[in-house]
Amino acid sequence: MPYTDKNLVCADCGAEFVFSAEDQEYHAQRGFMNEPRRCRSCRATRRAQRNGEDIGASYVASRREMFTAVCSACGKEARVPFQPRDDRPVYCSDCYQPTRSFDASDRYSSRR
C-alpha cells in the first residue's frame, strides 16, 4: 500500500506539520497504530523534559534553587546552586575559574 504525505495539526503548539510517506512507512514497520499528535519540535521538547535534559538556560534556571554566599577569595556576593557550608570555601564565578586550572599530569604523578 503506497503512503502519501499527510498534513496534521500539532496538539501542543497548533502548528501544521507533514506526516511524510517515509514516516508512515516507518510507523507501520514498527507496528505503531496511531498517527503522531505532535510536531518534531514539540516531540523533542517533551522528550527532553521527560528525560530531565537541559532544554535551555531559562528552563533550567527556573527549576534550580540558587543560594547566596560570600566569596572566600574576594568577599563579593556569589550565587551558587548548592547550600553553602561553613567548612567549605565558596567562590564567585570570577574567582572560581583560576582555582579549576591544574595540570592533569599532577593527578597521576604519585603513581610513578
N, C-alpha and C positions, 0 to 999 in steps of 0.2 A: 504494500500500500504506500504510494508516494505521499510524502508530507509536504505541506505548503506553509509558508510563514503566516503566523497569526499575530494580530495586534491585540495586546492585553493591557489592562489598566492596573497599576500597582496599588495594592491595598493600603500601603503606608503613605506614600507621597502623592498618589493620584496621577502620576505621570504615565503616559502610554509607552509601552516597550514592545519589542518584537520577540515573539517566541519562535525562533527560527526552525526551519525544517531539520537542520542538523541537531538542534537541541531536542526537538521532538523525538527524533530517532534515538538519541542517547537515552532519553527518559524511557522510551519503550524497551530498549535493550536492558535497562536496569530494573524494569518491572514497575516503574512509577506510574500510578494511575491518574494522579491529579496534575493539572497544569500549574505552573508556578504562579504564586499570588503576588510576588514582589519583584521589582526590577533588580538588576545586578547590584546597583549601588546600595539599595536598601537591604538586600540579602547579605552583602559583605558587612555592612554596619551591624546588622543583627547578629551575624556570626561572631564578629569581633566582641560585641557586648557579652554574648553568651560565654565566650572563651576567656573573658577578662583581659583582652588585649588592649593595648594603647591605641585608641582611635582618635587621638587629638589631645593637645595640651590642655585645652579648655575643659574637655570632658574629664581628664584625669585630675586637673586642679580642683574641679568642683567636687570630686569624690574624696580627695586626700585631705586629712586634717593636718594643718600646719601649726607648729609651736614656735613661740618667740623665746629667744635666748640671747645672752650677751656673748659676743665673740671672745674666745680666750686669748687671741693674739692682739686684736686692735681695740676691743671694747665696744665696737659698734653693735647695733641690734642685728640679729640674724634670724631668719625664718627657716625652720628645719622640719622635715617630715617625720620626726620621731620625738618622743618625750625626752628632753634632756635630763641627764643625771648629774649629780654633784661630783661624782668620782671620775667623770669622763670629760675631756675638753670638747667644746663646740666651736666651730669656726664659721665665719660668714663665707659667702661664695668667693670673695676676693682672696681671703687668707687660706681657704681650703685647697685651692689649686696647687700652690707651691708645696704643700705637705704631701701631695699624692705622687710627686715625681720621685722615682727611685730607680736604681739600676737593677734590672731583672737578674743580672748575674750575681748580685749580692744575696739573693734568695737561696742560691744553690752553693755559695762559697763554703759553707760549713760542711758540706758533704764530701768535699775533695780530700 
